[in-house]
Amino acid sequence: MSDTFPDTNRSRWKDVPALAGLGILRAYQIGLSPILYALGVRCRHEPSCSSYAADCIKDQGLWRGCWLAAGRVFRCRSGGSWGYDAAPEPRPDIAWWKIWALREGPAQSEDGYVETEQTERSDRGADEPGDAGSAGQPVRTGISAIIVTYRTGDVLFRCIDSVLACPDIDELILVNHDNPAGTVAVLEQRARLDHRLRLIHSGANLGFARGCNLGARSAHGEALLFLNPDALLRPGGARRMFEDTRERTEPVIVGACLIGEDGCEQRGARRGVLTLCSAIGAFLGLSPQFHREHDPLPEQPVPVPTVSGAAMLMTRKGFDAVGRFDEGYFLHVEDIDICKRARDAGGDVVFEPRVQITHVGSTSQVSQIWVDLHKAMGLARYFTRHGGWSGPLKGLMFSPVFILAAVTRSVLIRLGAGRAR
């Protein structure tokens, strides 16, 4: 769900009441919307219902805009429509009280989103021979890499180079979540030079889980390798992870061993079962039972409860069977959630120590407290969803604890950095 108004110049605001309505919508987006999003109440459309309402009010005034927005919310109910549904230009010729009869905007794409990578590809020809990303073209190894990036920095290009240097990767789907214009220009240039790189511009920071799902819908491979934009892949690693899915119970998830630039195993690649105690301890760095990077590194793939979404491979069959990433998580915890859902469905979660991926880490140009607050909201959502009959109560009770832990952690990190300087 987008939490910002779309940049539109289609018309001027109609009147002062419209300004008041837009102000109320903005207050909702800043205040209530993030809370509902963390609890899993989210819009099923793109743009979101609040952004749709803003468009309608700007174009057609407060009364007609609210009328159209009410019809959109009705369509967005459980069991209703989803996907791309833009605000209509003309006022629909329908009785004001027939909200359920309001037509949707332009027909939604197959995956519910508008993918601008198709426009970029037209520059070099959509039917160019050997284009593994073109519709109808066969893949070679069946592995699609998916990267979601938001203001990652220069390490993003190192990541892209490492992936495209791997012959076992058929295509790289890169979901651009509002990177700077200079970065986007370089990405578009690289996409024109290498047909395996396909760009999807989401237009806003939609979150990691939603970006992964968007990339997966556009991928053609039988296997989906989700990779952080600051991770460096080595040739043969993706193929080995794909081979690990053979003869295992779907939905199967294979996670790689994450190595820092110092050559040491990083935290998070193999983890235990998340509990309330381990969650609070892990937030404060006091939970060795949950994180297992200090255990001896096995020589062969081993089952573990949780692997990292920084380098995770699933078959498309398993990914669809488990229900894809839960888009109620914006950043962090979505990998723990999908591993638990895979285990609950009888699938295998496997740690592959022979595939070592360099994870640079801490490259995103966002504040630490912003990251930690999203992690706190993700933990609250996790225990709300997976806490049994008392899950909603646990989520409500422990949300302040997680948020306090997030703020405390960020303050301690900042104080430590200040002393180091």
C-alpha positions as a printed NumPy array, in Angstrom:
array([[  0.   ,   0.   ,   0.   ],
       [  1.423,   3.351,  -0.981],
       [  1.479,   5.894,   1.836],
       [  2.037,   8.954,  -0.349],
       [ -0.207,  10.818,  -2.723],
       [  0.566,  10.15 ,  -6.376],
       [  2.198,  12.945,  -8.317],
       [ -0.609,  13.99 , -10.611],
       [ -1.245,  17.193, -12.551],
       [ -4.393,  16.099, -14.283],
       [ -6.482,  18.895, -12.823],
       [ -6.536,  21.504, -10.115],
       [ -8.316,  21.161,  -6.832],
       [-11.931,  22.084,  -7.17 ],
       [-12.786,  23.868,  -3.939],
       [-11.997,  24.429,  -0.283],
       [-14.015,  21.359,   0.883],
       [-11.813,  19.282,  -1.372],
       [ -8.756,  20.637,   0.436],
       [-10.317,  19.648,   3.745],
       [-10.984,  16.157,   2.436],
       [ -7.405,  15.823,   1.227],
       [ -6.178,  16.944,   4.635],
       [ -8.215,  14.224,   6.335],
       [ -6.861,  11.638,   3.908],
       [ -3.307,  12.773,   4.591],
       [ -3.85 ,  12.519,   8.349],
       [ -5.18 ,   8.985,   7.841],
       [ -2.146,   7.984,   5.761],
       [  0.303,   9.315,   8.328],
       [ -1.527,   8.13 ,  11.45 ],
       [ -3.966,   5.243,  11.164],
       [ -2.844,   3.623,   7.912],
       [  0.552,   2.33 ,   9.175],
       [ -1.131,   0.77 ,  12.222],
       [ -3.739,  -1.005,  10.097],
       [ -1.002,  -2.091,   7.679],
       [  1.03 ,  -3.662,  10.503],
       [ -2.06 ,  -5.584,  11.621],
       [ -2.62 ,  -6.927,   8.105],
       [ -5.477,  -4.642,   7.05 ],
       [ -4.262,  -3.423,   3.687],
       [ -5.605,  -2.26 ,   0.361],
       [ -5.833,  -4.862,  -2.407],
       [ -5.383,  -2.35 ,  -5.227],
       [ -2.73 ,  -0.186,  -6.831],
       [ -2.876,   2.749,  -6.274],
       [ -4.149,   2.319,  -2.718],
       [ -7.705,   3.315,  -1.863],
       [ -6.571,   6.459,  -0.036],
       [ -4.456,   7.556,  -3.02 ],
       [ -7.379,   6.715,  -5.334],
       [ -9.655,   8.873,  -3.167],
       [ -7.164,  11.737,  -3.335],
       [ -7.092,  11.519,  -7.127],
       [-10.874,  11.536,  -7.349],
       [-11.264,  14.475,  -4.975],
       [ -8.616,  16.492,  -6.846],
       [-10.275,  15.81 , -10.192],
       [-13.981,  15.877,  -9.365],
       [-14.488,  17.602,  -6.04 ],
       [-15.275,  16.348,  -2.556],
       [-18.733,  14.853,  -3.057],
       [-18.084,  12.983,  -6.293],
       [-14.6  ,  12.001,  -5.105],
       [-15.949,  10.469,  -1.898],
       [-18.67 ,   8.719,  -3.891],
       [-16.117,   7.136,  -6.225],
       [-13.811,   6.262,  -3.316],
       [-16.669,   4.484,  -1.539],
       [-17.163,   2.342,  -4.636],
       [-13.45 ,   1.522,  -4.687],
       [-13.514,   0.464,  -1.017],
       [-16.512,  -1.733,  -1.802],
       [-14.512,  -3.416,  -4.586],
       [-11.523,  -3.835,  -2.243],
       [-13.448,  -5.845,   0.348],
       [-12.584,  -9.451,   1.124],
       [-13.411, -11.491,  -1.942],
       [-13.567,  -8.374,  -4.101],
       [-11.316,  -7.257,  -6.933],
       [ -7.625,  -6.454,  -6.688],
       [ -4.756,  -5.144,  -8.807],
       [ -4.402,  -1.982, -10.87 ],
       [ -7.546,   0.149, -10.657],
       [ -6.956,   3.827, -11.462],
       [ -9.339,   6.71 , -10.856],
       [-11.721,   7.3  , -13.794],
       [-11.42 ,  10.54 , -15.738],
       [-15.12 ,  11.148, -16.462],
       [-17.81 ,  10.796, -13.823],
       [-19.484,   7.383, -14.234],
       [-23.08 ,   7.633, -15.434],
       [-24.571,   5.668, -12.538],
       [-27.168,   6.576,  -9.931],
       [-25.452,   8.05 ,  -6.862],
       [-26.788,   5.324,  -4.567],
       [-25.564,   2.357,  -6.678],
       [-22.091,   2.196,  -5.169],
       [-21.699,  -1.501,  -6.002],
       [-22.247,  -0.763,  -9.71 ],
       [-19.329,   1.62 , -10.099],
       [-17.004,   0.453, -12.84 ],
       [-13.341,  -0.164, -12.231],
       [-10.666,   1.851, -13.973],
       [ -8.415,   0.453, -16.694],
       [ -8.286,  -3.317, -16.862],
       [ -5.765,  -4.726, -14.436],
       [ -2.745,  -6.57 , -15.713],
       [ -2.331, -10.269, -15.083],
       [ -0.339,  -9.621, -11.923],
       [ -2.267,  -6.549, -10.875],
       [  0.512,  -4.03 , -11.503],
       [  1.771,  -1.898, -14.351],
       [  5.264,  -2.975, -15.291],
       [  7.282,  -0.284, -16.997],
       [ 10.006,  -2.74 , -17.959],
       [  7.944,  -3.617, -21.028],
       [  8.29 ,  -0.035, -22.264],
       [ 12.035,  -0.094, -21.739],
       [ 12.325,  -3.356, -23.622],
       [ 10.548,  -1.889, -26.65 ],
       [ 13.643,   0.254, -27.272],
       [ 15.59 ,  -2.846, -28.262],
       [ 12.645,  -4.881, -29.553],
       [ 10.436,  -7.184, -27.505],
       [ 11.008, -10.034, -29.947],
       [ 14.779,  -9.803, -29.949],
       [ 16.236, -13.291, -30.429],
       [ 17.695, -14.919, -27.363],
       [ 15.755, -12.718, -24.953],
       [ 15.051, -15.058, -22.064],
       [ 12.78 , -12.466, -20.471],
       [ 10.451, -12.081, -23.454],
       [  7.076, -13.722, -23.243],
       [  7.085, -17.189, -24.707],
       [ 10.893, -17.558, -24.74 ],
       [ 12.202, -20.729, -23.014],
       [ 14.491, -20.477, -20.019],
       [ 17.769, -22.376, -19.751],
       [ 18.288, -23.296, -16.091],
       [ 14.871, -22.256, -14.854],
       [ 16.227, -19.864, -12.195],
       [ 15.015, -16.273, -11.905],
       [ 16.759, -13.921,  -9.473],
       [ 14.594, -11.255,  -7.839],
       [ 16.039,  -8.165,  -6.166],
       [ 14.056,  -5.39 ,  -4.467],
       [ 15.969,  -2.137,  -4.039],
       [ 15.229,   1.105,  -2.227],
       [ 18.072,   3.64 ,  -2.056],
       [ 20.642,   0.887,  -1.643],
       [ 23.699,   2.832,  -2.778],
       [ 26.553,   1.878,  -5.078],
       [ 26.721,  -1.693,  -3.772],
       [ 23.58 ,  -2.346,  -5.827],
       [ 25.648,  -2.313,  -9.02 ],
       [ 28.133,  -4.771,  -7.531],
       [ 25.196,  -7.016,  -6.701],
       [ 23.81 ,  -6.774, -10.239],
       [ 27.224,  -7.501, -11.751],
       [ 27.635, -10.584,  -9.561],
       [ 24.238, -11.962, -10.553],
       [ 24.649, -11.344, -14.27 ],
       [ 28.093, -12.98 , -14.112],
       [ 26.434, -16.25 , -13.048],
       [ 25.585, -18.513, -16.01 ],
       [ 23.047, -20.363, -13.846],
       [ 20.791, -17.294, -13.665],
       [ 18.334, -16.993, -16.57 ],
       [ 16.991, -13.573, -15.716],
       [ 17.286, -10.872, -13.091],
       [ 14.073,  -9.112, -12.102],
       [ 14.951,  -5.864, -10.34 ],
       [ 12.106,  -4.068,  -8.59 ],
       [ 12.958,  -0.386,  -8.228],
       [ 11.313,   1.116,  -5.156],
       [ 11.834,   4.839,  -5.755],
       [ 15.615,   4.965,  -6.17 ],
       [ 17.235,   8.322,  -7.043],
       [ 16.941,   9.452, -10.657],
       [ 20.652,   8.972, -11.292],
       [ 20.5  ,   5.37 , -10.12 ],
       [ 17.427,   4.685, -12.237],
       [ 19.132,   6.111, -15.349],
       [ 22.096,   3.765, -14.882],
       [ 19.762,   0.802, -14.309],
       [ 17.829,   1.551, -17.491],
       [ 21.057,   1.792, -19.462],
       [ 22.209,  -1.58 , -18.143],
       [ 18.843,  -3.137, -18.942],
       [ 19.195,  -2.023, -22.546],
       [ 22.642,  -3.602, -22.748],
       [ 21.794,  -6.951, -21.111],
       [ 18.495,  -8.636, -21.976],
       [ 18.612, -10.733, -18.793],
       [ 18.081,  -7.627, -16.633],
       [ 14.427,  -6.642, -16.432],
       [ 13.331,  -3.537, -14.524],
       [ 10.033,  -2.937, -12.783],
       [  9.448,   0.559, -11.41 ],
       [  6.919,   0.442,  -8.579],
       [  6.768,   4.229,  -8.239],
       [  7.106,   4.184,  -4.443],
       [  8.625,   2.215,  -1.596],
       [  6.034,  -0.559,  -1.315],
       [  8.032,  -2.695,   1.102],
       [ 10.226,  -5.756,   0.681],
       [  7.504,  -8.416,   0.731],
       [  5.314,  -6.643,  -1.787],
       [  8.287,  -5.977,  -4.023],
       [  9.291,  -9.657,  -3.952],
       [  5.773, -10.721,  -4.901],
       [  5.714,  -8.196,  -7.707],
       [  8.987,  -9.536,  -9.049],
       [  7.859, -13.147,  -8.692],
       [  4.715, -12.486, -10.732],
       [  6.862, -11.209, -13.583],
       [  9.486, -13.963, -13.44 ],
       [  9.501, -16.856, -15.899],
       [ 11.718, -19.294, -13.99 ],
       [ 10.721, -22.518, -12.28 ],
       [ 12.851, -21.43 ,  -9.297],
       [ 12.834, -18.017,  -7.62 ],
       [ 15.995, -16.751,  -5.922],
       [ 15.246, -13.796,  -3.641],
       [ 18.4  , -11.798,  -3.086],
       [ 19.162,  -8.662,  -1.115],
       [ 20.491,  -5.739,  -3.171],
       [ 23.684,  -5.757,  -1.084],
       [ 24.41 ,  -9.481,  -1.55 ],
       [ 27.069, -10.77 ,  -3.945],
       [ 26.235, -14.048,  -5.673],
       [ 28.871, -16.537,  -6.813],
       [ 28.604, -18.703,  -9.948],
       [ 27.011, -22.09 ,  -9.317],
       [ 25.41 , -21.103,  -6.03 ],
       [ 21.887, -20.665,  -7.364],
       [ 22.036, -23.962,  -9.255],
       [ 23.133, -25.821,  -6.127],
       [ 20.302, -24.297,  -4.109],
       [ 17.852, -25.305,  -6.834],
       [ 19.212, -28.86 ,  -6.77 ],
       [ 18.617, -28.947,  -3.006],
       [ 14.886, -28.622,  -3.64 ],
       [ 14.81 , -31.951,  -5.482],
       [ 13.161, -34.824,  -3.628],
       [ 12.16 , -32.558,  -0.748],
       [  8.668, -31.857,   0.449],
       [  7.027, -28.754,  -0.961],
       [  6.79 , -25.974,  -0.084],
       [ 10.581, -26.116,   0.257],
       [ 12.791, -23.148,   1.129],
       [ 16.577, -23.188,   0.751],
       [ 18.684, -20.514,   2.405],
       [ 22.346, -19.735,   1.723],
       [ 25.157, -19.078,   4.166],
       [ 25.698, -15.331,   4.499],
       [ 29.315, -14.235,   4.768],
       [ 30.522, -10.763,   5.68 ],
       [ 33.301,  -9.018,   3.816],
       [ 35.559, -10.131,   6.681],
       [ 34.921, -13.77 ,   5.728],
       [ 32.927, -14.616,   8.872],
       [ 29.419, -16.067,   8.892],
       [ 26.825, -13.393,   9.49 ],
       [ 23.911, -13.441,  11.846],
       [ 20.508, -14.532,  10.568],
       [ 21.277, -17.107,   7.873],
       [ 20.201, -20.003,  10.14 ],
       [ 17.832, -19.431,  13.007],
       [ 15.588, -21.295,  15.388],
       [ 11.886, -20.94 ,  16.114],
       [ 10.782, -17.422,  16.943],
       [  9.189, -17.026,  20.374],
       [  8.285, -13.932,  22.379],
       [ 11.367, -14.307,  24.582],
       [ 13.726, -14.922,  21.662],
       [ 12.196, -12.004,  19.75 ],
       [ 12.869,  -9.499,  22.519],
       [ 16.301, -11.004,  23.168],
       [ 17.221, -10.97 ,  19.478],
       [ 16.157,  -7.338,  19.215],
       [ 18.61 ,  -6.486,  22.   ],
       [ 21.303,  -8.91 ,  20.836],
       [ 20.753, -11.252,  23.808],
       [ 19.314, -14.393,  22.191],
       [ 21.939, -16.982,  21.171],
       [ 19.272, -19.707,  21.142],
       [ 17.516, -18.116,  18.173],
       [ 20.561, -17.216,  16.086],
       [ 22.885, -20.109,  15.24 ],
       [ 25.828, -18.517,  13.469],
       [ 28.126, -19.518,  16.331],
       [ 27.315, -23.216,  15.944],
       [ 29.768, -25.324,  13.919],
       [ 29.133, -24.922,  10.202],
       [ 27.748, -28.196,   8.784],
       [ 29.239, -29.76 ,   5.674],
       [ 25.92 , -30.686,   4.03 ],
       [ 22.463, -29.093,   3.805],
       [ 20.602, -29.361,   7.101],
       [ 16.995, -28.644,   8.108],
       [ 16.515, -25.534,  10.219],
       [ 13.373, -23.695,  11.336],
       [ 14.285, -20.379,   9.693],
       [ 16.61 , -19.055,   6.978],
       [ 17.251, -15.52 ,   5.776],
       [ 15.337, -13.719,   3.054],
       [ 18.629, -12.059,   2.055],
       [ 19.407, -15.184,  -0.008],
       [ 16.454, -17.545,  -0.237],
       [ 15.334, -19.857,  -3.051],
       [ 11.907, -21.422,  -3.568],
       [ 10.323, -23.246,  -6.44 ],
       [  7.454, -21.398,  -8.041],
       [  5.175, -24.289,  -7.108],
       [  6.135, -24.003,  -3.453],
       [  6.016, -20.214,  -3.455],
       [  2.466, -20.205,  -4.794],
       [  1.416, -23.055,  -2.505],
       [  2.536, -21.232,   0.631],
       [  0.712, -18.077,  -0.448],
       [  3.77 , -15.965,  -1.363],
       [  5.207, -13.361,   1.005],
       [  2.74 , -11.765,   3.378],
       [  2.572,  -8.149,   2.219],
       [  1.418,  -7.083,   5.676],
       [  5.122,  -7.017,   6.563],
       [  6.847,  -3.935,   5.231],
       [ 10.455,  -4.662,   6.178],
       [ 11.854,  -7.57 ,   8.221],
       [ 10.154, -10.657,   9.7  ],
       [  8.537, -11.603,   6.366],
       [ 11.208, -14.303,   5.918],
       [ 10.517, -15.746,   9.382],
       [  6.809, -15.739,   8.566],
       [  7.108, -17.564,   5.238],
       [  9.438, -20.172,   6.776],
       [  6.895, -20.866,   9.502],
       [  4.063, -21.14 ,   6.993],
       [  6.159, -23.555,   4.92 ],
       [  6.832, -25.721,   7.998],
       [  3.179, -25.61 ,   9.036],
       [  2.249, -26.808,   5.532],
       [  4.561, -29.814,   5.943],
       [  7.37 , -28.398,   3.811],
       [ 11.126, -28.376,   4.335],
       [ 13.289, -25.406,   5.3  ],
       [ 16.945, -26.093,   4.525],
       [ 20.211, -24.287,   5.26 ],
       [ 22.8  , -24.774,   2.503],
       [ 26.295, -24.128,   3.997],
       [ 28.134, -24.834,   0.734],
       [ 26.558, -21.801,  -0.957],
       [ 28.275, -18.802,   0.584],
       [ 27.039, -15.357,  -0.425],
       [ 28.834, -12.191,   0.598],
       [ 26.396,  -9.874,   2.342],
       [ 27.723,  -6.328,   2.643],
       [ 24.905,  -5.119,   4.925],
       [ 23.893,  -1.709,   6.301],
       [ 24.032,   0.007,   2.91 ],
       [ 20.484,   1.352,   2.636],
       [ 20.325,   5.139,   2.918],
       [ 17.586,   5.185,   5.562],
       [ 17.686,   5.83 ,   9.295],
       [ 18.261,   2.945,  11.697],
       [ 15.249,   3.838,  13.795],
       [ 13.02 ,   3.65 ,  10.693],
       [ 14.296,   0.124,  10.043],
       [ 13.918,  -0.958,  13.667],
       [ 10.377,   0.416,  13.949],
       [  9.327,  -1.617,  10.921],
       [ 10.959,  -4.653,  12.486],
       [  8.978,  -4.013,  15.676],
       [  5.709,  -3.76 ,  13.745],
       [  6.638,  -6.932,  11.869],
       [  7.156,  -8.822,  15.126],
       [  3.815,  -7.583,  16.425],
       [  2.142,  -8.823,  13.258],
       [  3.929, -12.176,  13.455],
       [  2.664, -12.956,  16.964],
       [ -0.777, -11.653,  16.067],
       [ -0.943, -14.099,  13.153],
       [  0.834, -17.071,  14.705],
       [ -0.076, -16.725,  18.359],
       [ -3.116, -19.002,  18.216],
       [ -6.408, -17.905,  19.724],
       [ -4.566, -15.374,  21.91 ],
       [ -2.554, -13.991,  18.998],
       [ -4.424, -10.666,  18.674],
       [ -4.045, -10.1  ,  22.417],
       [ -0.317, -10.893,  22.281],
       [  0.145,  -8.528,  19.37 ],
       [ -1.688,  -5.741,  21.199],
       [  0.152,  -6.276,  24.481],
       [  3.658,  -6.659,  23.09 ],
       [  3.551,  -4.013,  20.364],
       [  4.652,  -1.281,  22.826],
       [  7.418,  -3.589,  24.09 ],
       [  8.763,  -4.16 ,  20.583],
       [  8.567,  -0.466,  19.743],
       [ 10.366,   0.462,  22.979],
       [ 13.04 ,  -2.132,  22.217],
       [ 13.41 ,  -0.703,  18.706],
       [ 13.87 ,   2.852,  19.973],
       [ 16.269,   1.69 ,  22.691],
       [ 18.359,  -0.272,  20.204],
       [ 18.556,   2.647,  17.79 ],
       [ 19.574,   5.052,  20.55 ],
       [ 22.279,   2.678,  21.802],
       [ 23.627,   2.238,  18.264],
       [ 23.718,   5.987,  17.729],
       [ 25.431,   6.576,  21.069],
       [ 28.005,   3.923,  20.251],
       [ 28.659,   5.494,  16.863],
       [ 29.06 ,   8.904,  18.491],
       [ 31.633,   7.615,  20.962],
       [ 33.538,   5.878,  18.172],
       [ 33.893,   9.223,  16.371]])
